């Protein structure tokens, strides 16, 4: 990796002044004496502050920038260096992590700083969709920067713990070079060289999460219709869902193989069961908008003659819409 020539702050400033709140300019791009790469974090929301904190905790020279400078105060008090502009933060670092609201905001921040990106490595963990990720990767490459797109699976409090993991796509060389630094945020997994893949994985995983939430809301609404407390039904629902999740790897194997033969719970059985549930739910005065689409998938497959096959075959009705 190449870097720009050293960029110094005003000779009138001391290193101590460079770490105070309002009088800082970008520090020299020299890295740590230990050889650790310097890191800039652009965007200091809850997640961005947690990312910067992880690098501070592990001895990295950490430069931070946010449109609202006060969000950096705590980090600066712990040794982070506040840059006056995003361009200064980028110019002072080897590794640049962007964590903002969306890709539009990322481009708005990065475009004026394009010249500073040459020779740097850009890792974008902003949530988004595949095509904007590909566009940002192409733009970053044009500026002479290495690029990874990332999807973070952690709440800020779990960054850097075994409960966190992050998916990355884009440059395999960047992933290999900065693997040690990526480990500090959560278990890193490289999912492919297409920069849009991390976002696609993200959409897929979040779909499962929101589907679970939909089932939870339906469960609580049905219980509430009989004045059963949400906490009471949830204490039973969580272990039931954990047990049910054990079926997912088997379903996944069926989907990958295309072999939906089963001797257990087939589509015919589940369609009858779900239809009864929907009828009973409506009788309780509760809407069925969350679960009725699943019944439609079941019925579509049964109408095609697949009622004796596995419940997993419902995915074929979704695939048919592609």
Secondary structure by P-SEA (a helix, b strand, c coil): ccccccccccccccccccccccccccccccccccccbbbbbccccaaaaaaaaaaaaaccbbbbbccccccaaaaaaabbbbbccaaaaaaaccbbbbbcccaaaaaaaccccccccccbbbbbccccccaaaaaaaaaaaaabbbbbbbcccccccccccccbbbbbcccaaaaaaaaaaaaaaccccccccccaaaaaaaaaaaaaaaaaaaaaaaaaaaaaaacccaaaaaaaaaaaaaaaacaaaaaaaaaaacccccccccaaaaaaaaaaaaaaaaaacccccccaaaaaaaaaaaaacccccccccaaaaaaaac
